[in-house]
């Protein structure tokens, strides 16, 4: 199953992002970003498996989309733009 990651600047931002998505019916979980994607060490992300484009639209409207977006294929992540 496809996994999407939305990186966040802090744990607080990741929690706000996940809560907003959950409020709109999109299952989201706060997670630490995989080490191979982390440029600053301790970075958090929101992980989703469905409704990625809808989530991006919601986050843009609420000014919460400030990080990079990734999709996981097998064991590797690829940065995506929407």
MODELLER restraints for C-alpha pairs under 7 A, 6 or more apart:
rsr = mdl.restraints
at = mdl.atoms
rsr.add(forms.Gaussian(group=physical.xy_distance, feature=features.Distance(at['CA:2:A'], at['CA:49:A']), mean=5.84, stdev=0.5))
rsr.add(forms.Gaussian(group=physical.xy_distance, feature=features.Distance(at['CA:2:A'], at['CA:72:A']), mean=6.18, stdev=0.5))
rsr.add(forms.Gaussian(group=physical.xy_distance, feature=features.Distance(at['CA:2:A'], at['CA:73:A']), mean=6.71, stdev=0.5))
rsr.add(forms.Gaussian(group=physical.xy_distance, feature=features.Distance(at['CA:3:A'], at['CA:47:A']), mean=6.81, stdev=0.5))
rsr.add(forms.Gaussian(group=physical.xy_distance, feature=features.Distance(at['CA:3:A'], at['CA:48:A']), mean=5.89, stdev=0.5))
rsr.add(forms.Gaussian(group=physical.xy_distance, feature=features.Distance(at['CA:3:A'], at['CA:49:A']), mean=4.77, stdev=0.5))
rsr.add(forms.Gaussian(group=physical.xy_distance, feature=features.Distance(at['CA:3:A'], at['CA:71:A']), mean=5.83, stdev=0.5))
rsr.add(forms.Gaussian(group=physical.xy_distance, feature=features.Distance(at['CA:3:A'], at['CA:72:A']), mean=5.29, stdev=0.5))
rsr.add(forms.Gaussian(group=physical.xy_distance, feature=features.Distance(at['CA:4:A'], at['CA:47:A']), mean=5.63, stdev=0.5))
rsr.add(forms.Gaussian(group=physical.xy_distance, feature=features.Distance(at['CA:4:A'], at['CA:48:A']), mean=5.22, stdev=0.5))
rsr.add(forms.Gaussian(group=physical.xy_distance, feature=features.Distance(at['CA:4:A'], at['CA:49:A']), mean=6.04, stdev=0.5))
rsr.add(forms.Gaussian(group=physical.xy_distance, feature=features.Distance(at['CA:4:A'], at['CA:70:A']), mean=5.62, stdev=0.5))
rsr.add(forms.Gaussian(group=physical.xy_distance, feature=features.Distance(at['CA:4:A'], at['CA:71:A']), mean=4.50, stdev=0.5))
rsr.add(forms.Gaussian(group=physical.xy_distance, feature=features.Distance(at['CA:4:A'], at['CA:72:A']), mean=6.28, stdev=0.5))
rsr.add(forms.Gaussian(group=physical.xy_distance, feature=features.Distance(at['CA:5:A'], at['CA:45:A']), mean=6.02, stdev=0.5))
rsr.add(forms.Gaussian(group=physical.xy_distance, feature=features.Distance(at['CA:5:A'], at['CA:46:A']), mean=5.60, stdev=0.5))
rsr.add(forms.Gaussian(group=physical.xy_distance, feature=features.Distance(at['CA:5:A'], at['CA:47:A']), mean=4.69, stdev=0.5))
rsr.add(forms.Gaussian(group=physical.xy_distance, feature=features.Distance(at['CA:5:A'], at['CA:48:A']), mean=6.59, stdev=0.5))
rsr.add(forms.Gaussian(group=physical.xy_distance, feature=features.Distance(at['CA:5:A'], at['CA:69:A']), mean=5.73, stdev=0.5))
rsr.add(forms.Gaussian(group=physical.xy_distance, feature=features.Distance(at['CA:5:A'], at['CA:70:A']), mean=5.03, stdev=0.5))
rsr.add(forms.Gaussian(group=physical.xy_distance, feature=features.Distance(at['CA:5:A'], at['CA:71:A']), mean=6.36, stdev=0.5))
rsr.add(forms.Gaussian(group=physical.xy_distance, feature=features.Distance(at['CA:6:A'], at['CA:45:A']), mean=5.28, stdev=0.5))
rsr.add(forms.Gaussian(group=physical.xy_distance, feature=features.Distance(at['CA:6:A'], at['CA:46:A']), mean=5.13, stdev=0.5))
rsr.add(forms.Gaussian(group=physical.xy_distance, feature=features.Distance(at['CA:6:A'], at['CA:47:A']), mean=6.56, stdev=0.5))
rsr.add(forms.Gaussian(group=physical.xy_distance, feature=features.Distance(at['CA:6:A'], at['CA:67:A']), mean=6.49, stdev=0.5))
rsr.add(forms.Gaussian(group=physical.xy_distance, feature=features.Distance(at['CA:6:A'], at['CA:68:A']), mean=6.06, stdev=0.5))
rsr.add(forms.Gaussian(group=physical.xy_distance, feature=features.Distance(at['CA:6:A'], at['CA:69:A']), mean=4.78, stdev=0.5))
rsr.add(forms.Gaussian(group=physical.xy_distance, feature=features.Distance(at['CA:6:A'], at['CA:70:A']), mean=6.61, stdev=0.5))
rsr.add(forms.Gaussian(group=physical.xy_distance, feature=features.Distance(at['CA:7:A'], at['CA:44:A']), mean=6.06, stdev=0.5))
rsr.add(forms.Gaussian(group=physical.xy_distance, feature=features.Distance(at['CA:7:A'], at['CA:45:A']), mean=4.13, stdev=0.5))
rsr.add(forms.Gaussian(group=physical.xy_distance, feature=features.Distance(at['CA:7:A'], at['CA:46:A']), mean=6.45, stdev=0.5))
rsr.add(forms.Gaussian(group=physical.xy_distance, feature=features.Distance(at['CA:7:A'], at['CA:67:A']), mean=4.76, stdev=0.5))
rsr.add(forms.Gaussian(group=physical.xy_distance, feature=features.Distance(at['CA:7:A'], at['CA:68:A']), mean=5.36, stdev=0.5))
rsr.add(forms.Gaussian(group=physical.xy_distance, feature=features.Distance(at['CA:7:A'], at['CA:69:A']), mean=6.41, stdev=0.5))
rsr.add(forms.Gaussian(group=physical.xy_distance, feature=features.Distance(at['CA:8:A'], at['CA:14:A']), mean=5.50, stdev=0.5))
rsr.add(forms.Gaussian(group=physical.xy_distance, feature=features.Distance(at['CA:8:A'], at['CA:43:A']), mean=6.90, stdev=0.5))
rsr.add(forms.Gaussian(group=physical.xy_distance, feature=features.Distance(at['CA:8:A'], at['CA:44:A']), mean=5.53, stdev=0.5))
rsr.add(forms.Gaussian(group=physical.xy_distance, feature=features.Distance(at['CA:8:A'], at['CA:45:A']), mean=5.29, stdev=0.5))
rsr.add(forms.Gaussian(group=physical.xy_distance, feature=features.Distance(at['CA:8:A'], at['CA:66:A']), mean=6.72, stdev=0.5))
rsr.add(forms.Gaussian(group=physical.xy_distance, feature=features.Distance(at['CA:8:A'], at['CA:67:A']), mean=5.30, stdev=0.5))
rsr.add(forms.Gaussian(group=physical.xy_distance, feature=features.Distance(at['CA:9:A'], at['CA:43:A']), mean=6.63, stdev=0.5))
rsr.add(forms.Gaussian(group=physical.xy_distance, feature=features.Distance(at['CA:9:A'], at['CA:44:A']), mean=6.94, stdev=0.5))
rsr.add(forms.Gaussian(group=physical.xy_distance, feature=features.Distance(at['CA:9:A'], at['CA:67:A']), mean=6.94, stdev=0.5))
rsr.add(forms.Gaussian(group=physical.xy_distance, feature=features.Distance(at['CA:10:A'], at['CA:43:A']), mean=6.58, stdev=0.5))
rsr.add(forms.Gaussian(group=physical.xy_distance, feature=features.Distance(at['CA:10:A'], at['CA:44:A']), mean=6.14, stdev=0.5))
rsr.add(forms.Gaussian(group=physical.xy_distance, feature=features.Distance(at['CA:11:A'], at['CA:44:A']), mean=5.81, stdev=0.5))
rsr.add(forms.Gaussian(group=physical.xy_distance, feature=features.Distance(at['CA:14:A'], at['CA:30:A']), mean=6.07, stdev=0.5))
rsr.add(forms.Gaussian(group=physical.xy_distance, feature=features.Distance(at['CA:14:A'], at['CA:44:A']), mean=6.37, stdev=0.5))
rsr.add(forms.Gaussian(group=physical.xy_distance, feature=features.Distance(at['CA:14:A'], at['CA:45:A']), mean=5.95, stdev=0.5))
rsr.add(forms.Gaussian(group=physical.xy_distance, feature=features.Distance(at['CA:14:A'], at['CA:46:A']), mean=5.98, stdev=0.5))
rsr.add(forms.Gaussian(group=physical.xy_distance, feature=features.Distance(at['CA:15:A'], at['CA:30:A']), mean=6.41, stdev=0.5))
rsr.add(forms.Gaussian(group=physical.xy_distance, feature=features.Distance(at['CA:17:A'], at['CA:64:A']), mean=6.64, stdev=0.5))
rsr.add(forms.Gaussian(group=physical.xy_distance, feature=features.Distance(at['CA:18:A'], at['CA:28:A']), mean=5.32, stdev=0.5))
rsr.add(forms.Gaussian(group=physical.xy_distance, feature=features.Distance(at['CA:18:A'], at['CA:29:A']), mean=6.15, stdev=0.5))
rsr.add(forms.Gaussian(group=physical.xy_distance, feature=features.Distance(at['CA:18:A'], at['CA:30:A']), mean=6.58, stdev=0.5))
rsr.add(forms.Gaussian(group=physical.xy_distance, feature=features.Distance(at['CA:18:A'], at['CA:46:A']), mean=6.30, stdev=0.5))
rsr.add(forms.Gaussian(group=physical.xy_distance, feature=features.Distance(at['CA:21:A'], at['CA:27:A']), mean=6.92, stdev=0.5))
rsr.add(forms.Gaussian(group=physical.xy_distance, feature=features.Distance(at['CA:21:A'], at['CA:28:A']), mean=6.58, stdev=0.5))
rsr.add(forms.Gaussian(group=physical.xy_distance, feature=features.Distance(at['CA:21:A'], at['CA:55:A']), mean=6.53, stdev=0.5))
rsr.add(forms.Gaussian(group=physical.xy_distance, feature=features.Distance(at['CA:22:A'], at['CA:28:A']), mean=6.40, stdev=0.5))
rsr.add(forms.Gaussian(group=physical.xy_distance, feature=features.Distance(at['CA:26:A'], at['CA:51:A']), mean=6.85, stdev=0.5))
rsr.add(forms.Gaussian(group=physical.xy_distance, feature=features.Distance(at['CA:27:A'], at['CA:48:A']), mean=6.42, stdev=0.5))
rsr.add(forms.Gaussian(group=physical.xy_distance, feature=features.Distance(at['CA:28:A'], at['CA:46:A']), mean=6.24, stdev=0.5))
rsr.add(forms.Gaussian(group=physical.xy_distance, feature=features.Distance(at['CA:28:A'], at['CA:47:A']), mean=5.60, stdev=0.5))
rsr.add(forms.Gaussian(group=physical.xy_distance, feature=features.Distance(at['CA:28:A'], at['CA:48:A']), mean=5.02, stdev=0.5))
rsr.add(forms.Gaussian(group=physical.xy_distance, feature=features.Distance(at['CA:29:A'], at['CA:46:A']), mean=5.43, stdev=0.5))
rsr.add(forms.Gaussian(group=physical.xy_distance, feature=features.Distance(at['CA:29:A'], at['CA:47:A']), mean=5.21, stdev=0.5))
rsr.add(forms.Gaussian(group=physical.xy_distance, feature=features.Distance(at['CA:29:A'], at['CA:48:A']), mean=6.82, stdev=0.5))
rsr.add(forms.Gaussian(group=physical.xy_distance, feature=features.Distance(at['CA:30:A'], at['CA:45:A']), mean=5.86, stdev=0.5))
rsr.add(forms.Gaussian(group=physical.xy_distance, feature=features.Distance(at['CA:30:A'], at['CA:46:A']), mean=4.63, stdev=0.5))
rsr.add(forms.Gaussian(group=physical.xy_distance, feature=features.Distance(at['CA:30:A'], at['CA:47:A']), mean=6.35, stdev=0.5))
rsr.add(forms.Gaussian(group=physical.xy_distance, feature=features.Distance(at['CA:31:A'], at['CA:44:A']), mean=5.78, stdev=0.5))
rsr.add(forms.Gaussian(group=physical.xy_distance, feature=features.Distance(at['CA:31:A'], at['CA:45:A']), mean=5.37, stdev=0.5))
rsr.add(forms.Gaussian(group=physical.xy_distance, feature=features.Distance(at['CA:31:A'], at['CA:46:A']), mean=6.03, stdev=0.5))
rsr.add(forms.Gaussian(group=physical.xy_distance, feature=features.Distance(at['CA:31:A'], at['CA:47:A']), mean=6.75, stdev=0.5))
rsr.add(forms.Gaussian(group=physical.xy_distance, feature=features.Distance(at['CA:32:A'], at['CA:43:A']), mean=6.06, stdev=0.5))
rsr.add(forms.Gaussian(group=physical.xy_distance, feature=features.Distance(at['CA:32:A'], at['CA:44:A']), mean=4.44, stdev=0.5))
rsr.add(forms.Gaussian(group=physical.xy_distance, feature=features.Distance(at['CA:32:A'], at['CA:45:A']), mean=5.88, stdev=0.5))
rsr.add(forms.Gaussian(group=physical.xy_distance, feature=features.Distance(at['CA:33:A'], at['CA:43:A']), mean=5.75, stdev=0.5))
rsr.add(forms.Gaussian(group=physical.xy_distance, feature=features.Distance(at['CA:33:A'], at['CA:44:A']), mean=5.26, stdev=0.5))
rsr.add(forms.Gaussian(group=physical.xy_distance, feature=features.Distance(at['CA:33:A'], at['CA:45:A']), mean=5.55, stdev=0.5))
rsr.add(forms.Gaussian(group=physical.xy_distance, feature=features.Distance(at['CA:59:A'], at['CA:65:A']), mean=5.28, stdev=0.5))
rsr.add(forms.Gaussian(group=physical.xy_distance, feature=features.Distance(at['CA:69:A'], at['CA:79:A']), mean=5.65, stdev=0.5))
rsr.add(forms.Gaussian(group=physical.xy_distance, feature=features.Distance(at['CA:69:A'], at['CA:80:A']), mean=5.54, stdev=0.5))
rsr.add(forms.Gaussian(group=physical.xy_distance, feature=features.Distance(at['CA:69:A'], at['CA:81:A']), mean=6.76, stdev=0.5))
rsr.add(forms.Gaussian(group=physical.xy_distance, feature=features.Distance(at['CA:70:A'], at['CA:77:A']), mean=6.04, stdev=0.5))
rsr.add(forms.Gaussian(group=physical.xy_distance, feature=features.Distance(at['CA:70:A'], at['CA:78:A']), mean=5.34, stdev=0.5))
rsr.add(forms.Gaussian(group=physical.xy_distance, feature=features.Distance(at['CA:70:A'], at['CA:79:A']), mean=4.32, stdev=0.5))
rsr.add(forms.Gaussian(group=physical.xy_distance, feature=features.Distance(at['CA:70:A'], at['CA:80:A']), mean=5.46, stdev=0.5))
rsr.add(forms.Gaussian(group=physical.xy_distance, feature=features.Distance(at['CA:71:A'], at['CA:77:A']), mean=5.54, stdev=0.5))
rsr.add(forms.Gaussian(group=physical.xy_distance, feature=features.Distance(at['CA:71:A'], at['CA:78:A']), mean=5.46, stdev=0.5))
rsr.add(forms.Gaussian(group=physical.xy_distance, feature=features.Distance(at['CA:71:A'], at['CA:79:A']), mean=6.52, stdev=0.5))
rsr.add(forms.Gaussian(group=physical.xy_distance, feature=features.Distance(at['CA:71:A'], at['CA:80:A']), mean=6.80, stdev=0.5))
rsr.add(forms.Gaussian(group=physical.xy_distance, feature=features.Distance(at['CA:72:A'], at['CA:78:A']), mean=6.44, stdev=0.5))
